[in-house]
Amino acid sequence: MLFNLFNRKYEPRPIFAVLGTDMHCHLVPKVDDGSKCVEESVECLKTLKAVGYNKVIITPHFQTPRFENDEDDIKRRYEELKRQATEAGVDIEMVGVAGEYRIDSGFKKRLENPRFLKISDKYVLVEFSLHQQMMGCDEMIFDMQMKGYEVILAHPERYPYLNVNGVRMEQLKNQGVFFQINVLSLGGFYGEEAKRRAYEMLERGWIEFMGTDTHNTMYAQALRDLSCNRKVEKVLEKYTFMNDTL
Ligand SMILES: [Fe+2]
């Protein structure tokens, strides 16, 4: 399969250099709904570099029963990708592999025997269902924190049932959950509602991390387009994020 994202009308601009590290993407091939092959991963990694990132942490889904990934298998596949990407001339630094853990019916079991692949050996990236609130979700996060884990909630702007002005969102924030929004939300990639919510949370000072959540070359193209968006560039400069601590 051949991918060529480099002949489009606008050249990508390195506006994400202020973040330094992308800490959320799905570029280990064939383990989730992300990249389908090494070539696709390579093109996406080259795009991340072209829009300004110099480091990347890859975060495959762990979800029951859809993506029953195993931590050791993911680590092996990641190392293989790293070798192949270097061979293919990718010059973004691949600093690690972690997981994006869905808080679902299988998550409780994971908590009993935790083998989490963490970001920078410190943070566990978790996500909620995109459609409906799961009972006991917040308690499981609290449980994780009690066990000593730092928790990052992926894309809070994408959960329509989580009201930005609601007590639940504020409660998560107050109990020390880190929030990560997707950069593509700022350009409306997930719709106007997610975009509005993303800006509102930024305005409240609730966002510590930004991620690309790149799954494939369609996302990569959207990132290249977004890199030409001056408003988004200004937003990235206006707020302070923790990506460069990873
Ligand atoms: Fe993701």
Residues whose N, C-alpha, C, O or C-beta is under 5 A from the ligand:
A	BS01	LIG	E100 D213
